[in-house]
Amino acid sequence: MDDTTKTRPHDAQRININERYELQYWTEKFGCTIDELKAAVAKVGVMAADVERELGRA
């Protein structure tokens, strides 16, 4: 399955910023930009709950 058919992350607890479809999913879920998402992941790691807290969307 390629990126054009995937719409949800493989692991809903971790964010993979290297997959285009995951960037789209998480930015829509958190209401943030790709740059904001990447910065949050760089700061707190890949766990979705930690990133959500960092972005203030919890």
C-alpha positions as CSV (number, residue, x, y, z in Angstrom):
1,M,0.0,0.0,0.0
2,D,1.5,3.4,-0.9
3,D,1.1,6.8,0.8
4,T,-1.8,7.8,-1.4
5,T,-4.1,5.1,0.0
6,K,-3.1,5.3,3.7
7,T,-5.1,7.7,5.8
8,R,-4.4,6.7,9.4
9,P,-1.1,6.1,11.2
10,H,0.1,2.5,11.6
11,D,0.6,3.1,15.3
12,A,-1.9,5.6,16.8
13,Q,0.4,6.2,19.8
14,R,3.5,7.2,17.8
15,I,4.0,9.9,15.2
16,N,6.2,9.1,12.2
17,I,7.1,12.5,10.7
18,N,8.8,10.7,7.8
19,E,5.5,9.6,6.2
20,R,3.5,12.1,4.3
21,Y,0.1,10.6,5.1
22,E,1.0,10.7,8.8
23,L,2.0,14.3,8.7
24,Q,-1.4,15.1,7.1
25,Y,-3.3,13.0,9.7
26,W,-1.6,14.4,12.7
27,T,-1.7,18.1,11.6
28,E,-5.4,17.8,10.9
29,K,-6.0,16.0,14.3
30,F,-4.0,18.6,16.3
31,G,-4.9,21.6,14.2
32,C,-1.3,22.6,13.6
33,T,1.2,23.1,10.8
34,I,3.7,20.6,9.7
35,D,6.5,22.8,11.1
36,E,4.7,23.0,14.5
37,L,4.3,19.3,14.5
38,K,7.9,18.6,13.7
39,A,9.1,21.1,16.3
40,A,6.9,19.4,19.0
41,V,8.2,15.9,18.0
42,A,11.8,17.2,18.1
43,K,11.2,18.6,21.6
44,V,9.1,15.9,23.3
45,G,9.5,12.8,21.2
46,V,7.2,10.7,19.0
47,M,4.5,9.8,21.5
48,A,1.2,11.3,20.3
49,A,0.0,12.1,23.8
50,D,3.2,14.0,24.6
51,V,3.0,16.0,21.3
52,E,-0.6,16.8,21.9
53,R,0.2,18.2,25.4
54,E,3.1,20.2,23.9
55,L,0.9,21.7,21.3
56,G,-1.7,22.6,23.9
57,R,-4.4,20.5,22.3
58,A,-5.0,18.0,25.1
